[in-house]
Amino acid sequence: MTTHVLALGTPWSGVPALLFPAFGQSAEMVGIVMAIVILLGGPLGVLIFNTSPRGLAPHAQVNAVVSWIANLGRSLPFLVLMATIIPFTQLVVGTTIGIKAAIIPMSLAGIPFFARLMENAIREVPPEMLDVGVASGASRWQIIRSIQLTEALPGIVAGLTLNIIAMIEYSAIAGAIGAGGLGYLAINDGYEQFDGTIMIACIALLILIVQVIQFTGDRAVRSLLH
Amino acid sequence: MIEITALTKRYGSHTVLDNIDFTVEPGSIAAIVGPSGAGKSTLFRCVNLLERPTSGTIRVDGQELTNLSRRELRVARRAIGTVFQSANLLRRLTAAQNVALPLEFLRLSDEEIHRRVRELLERVDMLHRANHYPGQLSGGQRQRIGIARGLATRPSVLLADEATSGLDPETTGSILRLLAGLRDDLGVTIVVITHEMDVVRSVADVVAQIDHGRIVEYGRVGDVVRRSDSALSTALLPDQPAPRPSADEVVWRLRYADATVDPNWLSRISRELGTDIALLSGLVETVGGDRAGRLTVGISAQLPAGKVTRAFAACGIRAHMTETADELAGVAS
């Protein structure tokens, strides 16, 4: 390599062969992470809201603890978080590179993020709606399921959209630890090897994906509002 | 039947409800009136235990609620239907799904829920809107759905907090007829919290006025209306502005609230006194099941006042002469 300008490297006809597997890896990472995020972040958000003074079971100490945990996960920039927890990642998945290794920091960042989005969505449900449940003899669990989650669903879906897009961004950062995916392809082939074609293709695809997800999310939210 | 004894609710040092005693007989409608901030809504929230009272007891159908465990209270609440201000319908559920909600909490079978929701929607005349969302319904329709939901668990007691506030007079009338129908057909005991005297006049059997957390006036609506010196009575049947009588007449103010008053009293008394009676203003209606009226009439100044008073008294009407033009102006203002 003697030139330092971004040059066209891979011919356009060779792009799909690189781009599609990378897209598949990104989708796999984000998909697995989102499943974990929903499974753990969702209940955490419900817990944070319901132990707050406006919740179904206000409890100052529990609220302080879960709130602190949720803040902790969001206080570090993702790159710093990823580096900091390398020993933990090694312990859990047995490696510090690749998709498996990326899933741990991405989940740790995504869970508290989604918990807060979830908490905000439930907070938007008017408190009188909870009275409806209490007054008609519902259990706490019934109120959470039939009133809080039902009424907050548009907000939750909006939160999910935001969360998925954030995880796509994180998956690109995770490319730095060789996680694979579009981010890795853009950095490794596009940037490091000055392959302009790959760079442009990755950027265009990422823009397209984010637009499609946001558009779909907005449509879903609208259809959920009656 | 609801029996409230020595109910007190404090928030810190602020006493919102102060030693309230209040009983609502089975199958009757009680209205609780009072200015904003008087404690009406807190009373409402205490009766269905959305708020725990600081002290005092609340019995519904003989069961004391204040000492129940959370689990027992959940069961007891099914005997108390609640209708919220502006209905409080879940926005993402259809009318039918909103009504079904308390039945789902009860874990009834789908067929049973379906059958009862249909029955309830029919009761409130909203079957044709079963699959509409709250956003597609008018205020009155939402309130009907709210009432149907309140009735879902077949409660013996229904609490309604400002169920008609913000509705136009015609819609208010239809909601009140619906409530009266529940009392008359199903024997539901109903407590309505309201600031609208029309509501009290048209459906309530008893009325309690609450101010600064205390019940300041209480009684059967018919009895309260008969009181000549009470603020609640005046609020229920306000004097109507009256025009000036002709020069040789004096103005009498009449008041009655009694089933025994002959509807033909005006012509009867006119014949008896042998003079014309000029009807200057008046309001005659049915209040608490009795005919009630507040009227201003002009009668010839020639007649002795005692004779006029006795003639009215014989018909069950309290009459008193207004002395001066000033007093009349006071009536008009």
Contacts between the chains, C-beta under 8 A, distances in Angstrom:
chain1	res1	chain2	res2	distance
A	126	B	88	7.8
A	128	B	84	6.2
A	128	B	88	4.9
A	129	B	88	6.4
A	129	B	90	6.3
A	131	B	50	5.6
A	131	B	82	7.8
A	131	B	84	6.9
A	131	B	88	7.1
A	132	B	82	7.7
A	132	B	84	6.8
A	132	B	88	5.4
A	132	B	90	7.2
A	132	B	101	7.4
A	132	B	149	7.8
A	133	B	101	7.8
A	133	B	105	7.4
A	134	B	50	6.0
A	134	B	77	7.7
A	135	B	48	5.3
A	135	B	50	6.2
A	135	B	77	6.2
A	135	B	80	7.4
A	135	B	82	4.0
A	136	B	77	6.9
A	136	B	78	7.5
A	136	B	82	7.2
A	136	B	101	6.6
A	136	B	102	3.7
A	136	B	105	5.9
A	136	B	149	7.5
A	136	B	152	7.3
A	136	B	153	6.7
A	137	B	74	4.5
A	137	B	75	6.6
A	137	B	77	4.3
A	137	B	78	4.8
A	137	B	102	6.9
A	137	B	105	5.9
A	137	B	106	7.4
A	137	B	153	7.0
A	138	B	74	7.5
A	138	B	102	7.7
A	138	B	105	4.3
A	139	B	74	6.6
A	139	B	105	7.5
A	142	B	104	7.8
A	142	B	105	5.2
A	146	B	101	6.4
A	146	B	104	6.7
A	146	B	105	7.4
A	147	B	90	6.6
A	150	B	90	6.5
A	150	B	92	5.7
A	150	B	93	7.0
A	151	B	90	5.7
A	151	B	91	6.5
A	151	B	92	5.8
A	153	B	92	6.5
A	154	B	92	7.6
A	224	B	92	6.8
A	225	B	91	7.7
A	225	B	92	7.8
A	226	B	91	6.2
A	226	B	92	6.0
A	226	B	133	3.6
A	226	B	134	7.5
A	226	B	135	5.4
A	226	B	136	7.5
